[in-house]
Amino acid sequence: MKHKALSALIAVAMLGGGVSTAYAQDGSWYLAPRVGVNFSDSNRDTDSSLYTGLGIGWWVSPNFAVDAEIAHNDADFQNDSFRAGREWESVSLGVTGRWFFGDQGSAWRPYVLGGLGAVRHAAYSGTVQHDGWDPMATVGGGIQYNFNERVALRGELAARYDHDNNSLRGQFPGAGDYNHYVDGIVSVGLTIGFGGAAAAEPEPAAAPPPPPPPPEAATEEPAATPVVIDLRGVNFKFDRPRSNEKDITPSLQEPTADSIAILDQAVDVLSRNPNVRVELDGHTDSIGSDEYNQKLSERRAQIVYDYLTSHGVNASQISGVKGFGESNPIDTNDTKEGRARNRRTELAVDGQ
């Protein structure tokens, strides 16, 4: 790597944790505008230049995102170059994958990146002298931080290699092999999530079954099938609650007031029927690994348990707090609306 690319590596080390890229919590898609500096390979004989890019990305999994991006930088040749005063331009099209480390609930998450694409070089001196497309590859890394559910700051360093056979320098390299270039790119930008899952319509909790008749009135009819008090308005936002979230209020799917109203109905029903025993079951959608979703479903069940018991429900009425991960969906995981319904907690009445 030439000395200017190395300078970019030093710059990102100084950048430290001040900038980041975020996980778009609401929805799988996001826009990613960015701006930065292109540190040209010294053999190009060009100055450092403004770098701009616009991408659209998709979260393949909680730890992996893919961006398609168009980017541009427009440099001047150095004053001591034999082409002094002429303009050198590049436009790149590429696809980049970013792998994020750590738990989604962490405030800061480092990542590495790698990408492939093509870059078009053009050199000007009144009219275009030489231009054309050449293959390129990028590698690098960064660190992330979430501002809120949809907007985040992205900062990273990348080294861009291209095999330039089309610019003036690429076609007439002179002495030595100068058609292999490595530029350093330092950039900051935003990720703006969109396409969030719609909130499920709240439904009132079902009434518990009536108490069993006294022994003298008992019949030989089979026992009633256990019913489920479906907390169907108490759906959760994507990847919520996180491991450090203890308050249920900001963790629920909007509208929060309706979600709390349904939980309060369950509190009222259980408090008035102390003989009823229930099991709390948490569920997730299919986004993410089985292991991660299992722990997430357990957190969902636990945070509802904490709410019920802190609002007057006797802990002895809750026979178990269980997580089922993504194994028991009630709707398709192929749509945003279906996944929103699957992010839920249920009260299973055991018939006591």
C-alpha positions, 0 to 999 in steps of 0.5 A, spaced: 500 500 500 502 506 498 504 512 503 497 516 502 493 509 503 497 508 509 496 515 511 488 514 511 489 508 516 493 512 521 487 517 520 482 512 522 486 510 528 486 517 530 478 517 529 477 512 534 470 511 537 467 518 535 463 515 529 459 509 527 454 505 523 448 503 526 443 497 526 436 500 523 432 497 528 425 498 525 425 495 518 430 491 514 432 496 509 436 503 510 439 508 506 446 510 507 449 517 504 456 518 506 461 523 505 469 523 506 476 524 503 479 520 498 487 519 499 490 518 493 495 513 491 501 517 490 503 514 484 496 517 481 500 524 482 493 527 484 491 530 490 486 528 496 479 529 494 472 530 497 469 523 496 461 522 496 457 516 496 449 514 496 447 506 498 441 502 499 442 496 504 439 490 507 440 487 514 441 479 512 441 477 519 442 481 526 450 481 524 450 482 517 448 487 512 449 488 505 450 495 501 449 497 494 453 504 493 454 509 487 460 513 489 464 519 486 471 523 487 474 528 483 481 530 484 486 535 481 493 533 479 499 535 483 502 541 481 509 538 480 505 533 475 507 533 468 499 534 467 498 539 472 492 543 472 488 537 469 482 534 472 482 526 474 475 523 476 472 516 478 465 514 479 464 507 482 459 502 483 459 496 488 456 491 493 459 491 500 458 486 506 459 488 513 459 483 519 458 486 525 461 483 532 457 483 539 450 483 541 445 487 537 443 490 544 450 493 545 451 501 544 457 500 540 459 495 535 465 494 531 465 491 524 469 489 518 467 490 511 469 487 504 466 489 497 467 488 489 465 492 484 467 497 478 470 504 477 470 508 471 476 513 471 476 519 466 482 524 465 480 531 462 484 537 459 478 541 456 476 534 453 476 527 455 482 524 454 481 517 456 476 514 460 473 507 462 471 502 467 476 497 471 475 492 476 475 494 484 475 491 491 475 494 497 476 492 505 476 495 511 472 496 518 469 501 522 465 502 529 457 503 530 453 507 535 445 507 535 442 514 535 435 511 535 430 506 532 432 509 525 437 514 524 445 512 526 452 515 524 456 511 520 464 512 520 469 507 517 476 506 513 477 502 507 482 501 502 480 501 495 484 497 490 483 498 482 486 495 476 486 502 472 487 501 464 483 507 462 485 513 465 491 517 463 496 514 468 493 507 467 494 507 459 501 511 459 504 509 466 511 510 464 517 507 468 514 501 472 508 498 473 503 504 475 496 501 473 495 497 480 492 503 485 490 502 492 487 509 495 485 510 502 477 512 503 475 515 510 468 517 511 462 518 515 455 518 514 448 516 516 444 510 516 436 511 515 432 505 516 425 505 513 419 499 512 418 498 519 413 493 521 406 495 522 403 495 529 398 489 531 391 492 532 390 491 540 385 485 542 382 485 549 384 479 553 380 473 553 376 472 559 378 466 564 374 459 564 369 459 569 371 455 576 370 448 576 363 446 579 363 443 586 364 436 587 357 434 587 355 437 581 361 434 577 359 430 571 364 425 567 365 430 561 372 430 559 376 436 562 376 442 558 382 444 553 386 449 556 385 456 553 390 461 551 389 468 554 392 472 548 396 478 549 395 480 542 396 487 542 403 486 546 407 485 541 414 487 541 419 492 536 424 488 532 430 486 537 426 488 543 427 487 549 435 488 549 439 484 555 439 491 559 432 493 558 428 492 565 422 497 563 417 494 559 414 501 557 419 503 551 420 495 549 413 494 546 410 495 539 407 502 538 402 504 541 405 503 548 398 505 551 394 500 548 399 495 550 399 497 557 392 497 557 392 490 555 397 488 560 392 491 565 386 487 563 390 481 564 392 484 571 385 485 573 383 478 571 388 474 574 387 478 581 380 477 581 381 470 580 387 467 584 385 460 583 387 461 576 394 459 574 398 461 568 404 460 564 408 466 560 410 464 553 415 468 549 415 468 542 420 471 536 420 472 529 425 468 524 430 474 523 436 472 527 439 465 529 436 460 533 440 461 539 439 469 539 431 468 538 431 463 544 434 468 549 430 474 546 423 470 547 425 468 554 427 476 555 420 477 552 416 473 557 420 475 563 419 482 562 412 481 562 412 477 568 416 483 572 410 487 569 404 483 572 407 481 579 409 488 580 402 490 579 399 486 584 399 479 580 401 473 585 407 470 583 404 463 585 399 464 579 405 464 574 407 457 574 412 458 569 416 463 564 418 460 558 421 462 551 420 458 545 424 462 540 421 462 533 418 455 533 411 457 534 409 462 529 402 464 529 403 468 522 408 468 516 415 470 517 415 472 510 412 479 511 413 485 515 406 484 518 406 477 519 413 478 523 410 483 527 405 478 530 410 473 531 413 478 536 409 476 542 407 474 549 402 469 551 398 467 557 397 460 557 391 458 562 393 451 565 386 450 567 387 450 575 
